[in-house]
Amino acid sequence: MHPKINVAGTELKPCSTNPMTGWFRDGCCNTDVNDRGLHVVCCILTSEFLEFARSQGNDLITAVPEHDFPGLKPGERPKTVLHAR
């Protein structure tokens, strides 16, 4: 397992806890070999980004309850919205 540090070399801090995000749903950008998409980026969402993602077929705004995904809003700080393809 890799160290749990950020790009500045310091300890990871929770980025989002309501809703709880992250691969392990611990609020941090922790990951392991089972995370094939490597969801390791924390960001602050803008409406421009959300609309762009939706225009590209990646609707992050609409909730998907069956996947425990509440939908995202501008200003939120998620970590699991990025997915490597």
PyMOL commands that set and color helices and strands:
alter all, ss='L'
color gray80, all
select helices_A, chain A and resi 47-55+65-67
alter helices_A, ss='H'
color red, helices_A
deselect
rebuild
show_as cartoon
